[in-house]
Amino acid sequence: MKLNRLIRKAFWCWGSARFLLDIQGKNMVARIKDWCKNTGSFERLLIEVEADQSPENLARKHFWQTSGFVLTEYIHHYIWVPEKYQAMYLDLVPDTNQPKDGKELFKHISNFHKDSYQGV
């Protein structure tokens, strides 16, 4: 009996912690979106997520989707890491001309990585 109560309490604490992290994460995403919109320089937020269907990755994708991001179908393979990735985007302005194709989006992500590692 005591063990069942402890297990239930542990799951409740874990669920509460996940809920609080989710709320804090959504607040951070909202602040980033607001900042991007207020600068007037951004049309879209673009991220990459691991494509593997593990419970952790599915939870991450769900978080981003509930934050308004759209998951693309294309799965990208980097040559230097074993994980596969997918692009997700969130349009900040209506009717943007930005591409929605995952393969095209990874050209932007790859350029970002290239510039980041070259120190540009």
C-alpha positions in Angstrom: 0.0 0.0 0.0 2.7 2.5 1.0 4.7 1.7 -2.2 1.7 2.4 -4.4 1.2 5.8 -2.7 4.8 6.7 -3.1 4.7 5.7 -6.8 1.6 7.7 -7.4 3.1 10.7 -5.5 6.3 10.4 -7.6 4.3 10.4 -10.8 2.3 13.4 -9.6 5.5 15.3 -8.8 7.0 14.4 -12.2 3.8 15.4 -14.0 3.7 18.7 -12.1 7.3 19.4 -12.9 6.8 18.6 -16.5 3.7 20.9 -16.5 5.7 23.8 -14.9 8.6 23.3 -17.4 6.1 23.3 -20.2 4.5 26.5 -19.0 8.0 28.1 -18.6 9.0 26.8 -22.1 5.8 28.2 -23.7 6.5 31.6 -21.9 10.0 31.6 -23.3 8.8 30.8 -26.8 6.2 33.6 -26.5 8.9 36.1 -25.5 11.1 35.1 -28.4 8.2 35.4 -30.8 7.3 38.9 -29.4 10.9 40.0 -29.6 11.2 38.8 -33.2 7.9 40.5 -34.2 8.8 43.8 -32.4 12.2 44.1 -34.3 10.3 43.8 -37.6 13.3 41.9 -39.0 11.9 38.3 -38.8 9.3 36.5 -40.8 9.8 33.0 -39.4 11.3 31.0 -36.5 13.1 27.9 -37.7 14.3 25.0 -35.6 15.5 21.4 -36.0 14.3 18.5 -33.9 15.5 14.9 -33.8 13.5 12.7 -36.1 13.8 9.5 -34.0 10.4 8.4 -32.6 11.6 7.9 -29.0 9.2 9.1 -26.3 11.5 12.0 -25.4 11.6 13.2 -29.0 7.9 12.8 -29.5 7.3 14.9 -26.4 9.7 17.6 -27.7 7.9 17.7 -31.1 4.6 17.9 -29.3 5.8 20.9 -27.2 6.9 22.7 -30.3 3.7 21.9 -32.2 1.6 23.1 -29.3 3.7 26.3 -29.4 2.6 26.8 -33.0 5.5 25.2 -35.0 4.8 23.1 -38.1 6.7 19.9 -38.5 8.0 19.1 -42.0 8.1 15.6 -43.4 11.7 15.7 -44.8 14.3 13.9 -42.7 17.8 15.3 -42.9 20.9 13.2 -42.5 24.1 15.0 -41.3 27.3 13.3 -42.2 29.0 14.1 -38.8 26.2 12.9 -36.4 24.2 9.7 -36.4 20.9 11.3 -35.5 18.4 12.3 -38.1 16.6 15.7 -38.0 13.4 17.4 -39.2 12.8 21.1 -39.6 10.0 22.9 -37.8 8.9 26.5 -38.5 6.6 29.1 -37.1 5.5 31.9 -39.4 5.5 35.3 -37.7 3.9 37.2 -40.5 0.9 36.1 -42.6 1.4 35.1 -46.2 5.2 34.9 -45.9 7.1 33.8 -49.0 9.4 31.7 -47.0 9.7 28.0 -48.2 7.7 25.3 -46.3 9.6 22.4 -47.8 11.9 20.7 -45.2 14.7 20.0 -47.6 14.8 23.7 -48.6 14.6 24.7 -44.9 17.7 22.6 -44.1 19.7 24.7 -46.6 19.1 27.6 -44.3 19.8 25.5 -41.2 23.0 24.2 -42.8 24.1 27.7 -43.7 23.5 28.8 -40.1 25.7 25.9 -38.8 28.4 26.7 -41.3 28.4 30.4 -40.3 28.3 29.5 -36.6 31.3 27.2 -36.8 33.3 29.6 -38.9 32.8 32.4 -36.5 31.1 34.7 -39.0 
